[in-house]
Amino acid sequence: MRAEMVDVTFVGGGPVALYGLFYAGMVGLSTRVIESLSELGGQLAALYPEKMVYDVPGFPAVRARDLVDQLLAQSSRFLYDVRTGETVQQLQAQPDGTYILRTTAQGEYPTRTVIVTTGAGAFTPRRLALPGADRFEGKGLQYTVPQLERFRGQRVLIVGGGDSAVDWALSLEPLARSVTLIHRRGQFRALEESVEQLLSSSVDVRLFHELRAIEGDERVTAAIIYNNQTGEETRLPVDEIVLALGFVPDVSLLRSWGLDMDDNAIVVRSDMSTNLPGVYAAGDVVTYPGKVKLIATGFGEVATAVAAARRHINPQVRTPLHSSSMKW
Ligand SMILES: Cc1cc2nc3c(=O)[nH]c(=O)nc-3n(C[C@H](O)[C@H](O)[C@H](O)COP(=O)(O)OP(=O)(O)OC[C@H]3O[C@@H](n4cnc5c(N)ncnc54)[C@H](O)[C@@H]3O)c2cc1C
């Protein structure tokens, strides 16, 4: 079914798109956001809703879930069309310079400009090659920590050595009965400060350890772990296992859109324009010399992208200088 034409469509509804929706609304553009997950918020909502974020300007510390709520509140000052549970598959240029976005739900979304904010892409959790492990999924074995409260009083085993593993261990430590973290290497791939915090916490950290087997009938009751240096095996009674092995991003969809890509990222100019006229990109999905993948940098990029999209639609408009008085 064909929807109404809008000025700007954000592909992907992460934090960068949410700020972009607000910014575009403020300069009078009509907008739409299409998100493949069932809720907006991107990595913050899907991967680390309970984690504290310390590096967003104006927020000395904010829970990821609360930051998403604040962004939604900010953007809700303006009306916009939200399509969740739909993945954009095709970007089709029209003879008049506009685009039609086609989605998995057979949606057809006409738009004057596009801002690609697909972040890490449509991601799926990396699974463990452990025979029989999948039968415990949802029965004590999971890939994310959507709600901390569910783990209160539980014995938790976290597997992994990246930011997610370390952050979840720190978040669960105050409320779980016990938290054990195993990592197959001798060093973490996480923020140094968080690792220091972890090592001085009560979390039982075991380096050079891997998961060998999961025990249980209806639910997980124990994990068999082993030291990959010595081969020594240990049986850990646990209630919950969190496999924080990362996500496999799927950016293959973008490849068919005719965008200039470098590895898995879209190459943008300083105004966030891509090689396709009227198509801009911002946030984790873009690359340029010096790119840093942070929420704060994405916010700046999307404001630039909106301003450029607005000039594309109406080349006569003035570029905003420094005010948010809505009198541009
Ligand atoms: C564990 C962890 C901790 C982090 N901590 C911090 C921190 O403390 N501070 C900080 O600044 N940054 C942090 N980051 C990075 C931060 O989360 C990202 O920089 C930020 O989420 C990027 O936002 P985005 O909107 O560009 O993309 P994303 O958050 O990745 O959102 C993109 C959205 O697009 C959707 N999508 C993808 N493809 C399609 C498609 N074809 N159609 C429709 N929808 C699609 C995805 O489902 C997703 O919801 C952390 C990241 C992780 C993993």
The ligand as an SDF file (V2000), in Angstrom:
LIG
                    3D

 53 58  0  0  0  0  0  0  0  0999 V2000
   26.9990   -2.2460   24.6120 C   0  0  0  0  0  0  0  0  0  0  0  0
   27.0950   -0.8880   23.9790 C   0  0  0  0  0  0  0  0  0  0  0  0
   27.3150    0.2110   24.7900 C   0  0  0  0  0  0  0  0  0  0  0  0
   27.3990    1.4820   24.2110 C   0  0  0  0  0  0  0  0  0  0  0  0
   27.6190    2.5520   25.0390 N   0  0  0  0  0  0  0  0  0  0  0  0
   27.6700    3.7960   24.5010 C   0  0  0  0  0  0  0  0  0  0  0  0
   27.8940    4.9340   25.3560 C   0  0  0  0  0  0  0  0  0  0  0  0
   28.0290    4.8080   26.5690 O   0  0  0  0  0  0  0  0  0  0  0  0
   27.9340    6.1660   24.7610 N   0  0  0  0  0  0  0  0  0  0  0  0
   27.8000    6.3480   23.3880 C   0  0  0  0  0  0  0  0  0  0  0  0
   27.8430    7.4870   22.9160 O   0  0  0  0  0  0  0  0  0  0  0  0
   27.6050    5.2800   22.5760 N   0  0  0  0  0  0  0  0  0  0  0  0
   27.5480    4.0080   23.0940 C   0  0  0  0  0  0  0  0  0  0  0  0
   27.3620    2.9420   22.2730 N   0  0  0  0  0  0  0  0  0  0  0  0
   27.2300    3.1990   20.8040 C   0  0  0  0  0  0  0  0  0  0  0  0
   25.8250    3.7490   20.4850 C   0  0  0  0  0  0  0  0  0  0  0  0
   24.8380    2.8230   20.9150 O   0  0  0  0  0  0  0  0  0  0  0  0
   25.7110    3.9740   18.9830 C   0  0  0  0  0  0  0  0  0  0  0  0
   26.6680    4.9570   18.6120 O   0  0  0  0  0  0  0  0  0  0  0  0
   24.3080    4.4730   18.6260 C   0  0  0  0  0  0  0  0  0  0  0  0
   23.3200    3.5290   18.9760 O   0  0  0  0  0  0  0  0  0  0  0  0
   24.2070    4.7680   17.1310 C   0  0  0  0  0  0  0  0  0  0  0  0
   22.9030    5.1940   16.8640 O   0  0  0  0  0  0  0  0  0  0  0  0
   22.2540    5.0490   15.4110 P   0  0  0  0  0  0  0  0  0  0  0  0
   20.9090    5.6610   15.5280 O   0  0  0  0  0  0  0  0  0  0  0  0
   23.2160    5.5160   14.3920 O   0  0  0  0  0  0  0  0  0  0  0  0
   22.1260    3.4660   15.1470 O   0  0  0  0  0  0  0  0  0  0  0  0
   21.4550    2.2670   15.9680 P   0  0  0  0  0  0  0  0  0  0  0  0
   21.3380    2.5580   17.4140 O   0  0  0  0  0  0  0  0  0  0  0  0
   22.2280    1.0520   15.5540 O   0  0  0  0  0  0  0  0  0  0  0  0
   19.9790    2.1870   15.3610 O   0  0  0  0  0  0  0  0  0  0  0  0
   19.7810    1.8160   14.0220 C   0  0  0  0  0  0  0  0  0  0  0  0
   18.3860    1.2380   13.8640 C   0  0  0  0  0  0  0  0  0  0  0  0
   18.1300    1.0060   12.4760 O   0  0  0  0  0  0  0  0  0  0  0  0
   17.3700   -0.1890   12.3220 C   0  0  0  0  0  0  0  0  0  0  0  0
   17.5670   -0.6980   10.9420 N   0  0  0  0  0  0  0  0  0  0  0  0
   18.7110   -1.1730   10.4060 C   0  0  0  0  0  0  0  0  0  0  0  0
   18.5130   -1.4910    9.1050 N   0  0  0  0  0  0  0  0  0  0  0  0
   17.2030   -1.1980    8.8310 C   0  0  0  0  0  0  0  0  0  0  0  0
   16.4000   -1.2860    7.6560 C   0  0  0  0  0  0  0  0  0  0  0  0
   16.8880   -1.7210    6.4780 N   0  0  0  0  0  0  0  0  0  0  0  0
   15.0770   -0.9200    7.7360 N   0  0  0  0  0  0  0  0  0  0  0  0
   14.5460   -0.4630    8.9130 C   0  0  0  0  0  0  0  0  0  0  0  0
   15.2810   -0.3500   10.0430 N   0  0  0  0  0  0  0  0  0  0  0  0
   16.5980   -0.7080   10.0040 C   0  0  0  0  0  0  0  0  0  0  0  0
   17.9480   -1.1070   13.4090 C   0  0  0  0  0  0  0  0  0  0  0  0
   17.0020   -2.1050   13.7630 O   0  0  0  0  0  0  0  0  0  0  0  0
   18.2040   -0.1060   14.5560 C   0  0  0  0  0  0  0  0  0  0  0  0
   17.1100   -0.0340   15.4340 O   0  0  0  0  0  0  0  0  0  0  0  0
   27.2820    1.6500   22.7980 C   0  0  0  0  0  0  0  0  0  0  0  0
   27.0400    0.5410   21.9750 C   0  0  0  0  0  0  0  0  0  0  0  0
   26.9520   -0.7320   22.5590 C   0  0  0  0  0  0  0  0  0  0  0  0
   26.7010   -1.9100   21.6760 C   0  0  0  0  0  0  0  0  0  0  0  0
  1  2  1  0
  2  3  1  0
  2 52  2  0
  3  4  2  0
  4  5  1  0
  4 50  1  0
  5  6  2  0
  6  7  1  0
  6 13  1  0
  7  8  2  0
  7  9  1  0
  9 10  1  0
 10 11  2  0
 10 12  1  0
 12 13  2  0
 13 14  1  0
 14 15  1  0
 14 50  1  0
 15 16  1  0
 16 17  1  0
 16 18  1  0
 18 19  1  0
 18 20  1  0
 20 21  1  0
 20 22  1  0
 22 23  1  0
 23 24  1  0
 24 25  2  0
 24 26  1  0
 24 27  1  0
 27 28  1  0
 28 29  2  0
 28 30  1  0
 28 31  1  0
 31 32  1  0
 32 33  1  0
 33 34  1  0
 33 48  1  0
 34 35  1  0
 35 36  1  0
 35 46  1  0
 36 37  1  0
 36 45  1  0
 37 38  2  0
 38 39  1  0
 39 40  1  0
 39 45  2  0
 40 41  1  0
 40 42  2  0
 42 43  1  0
 43 44  2  0
 44 45  1  0
 46 47  1  0
 46 48  1  0
 48 49  1  0
 50 51  2  0
 51 52  1  0
 52 53  1  0
M  END
$$$$
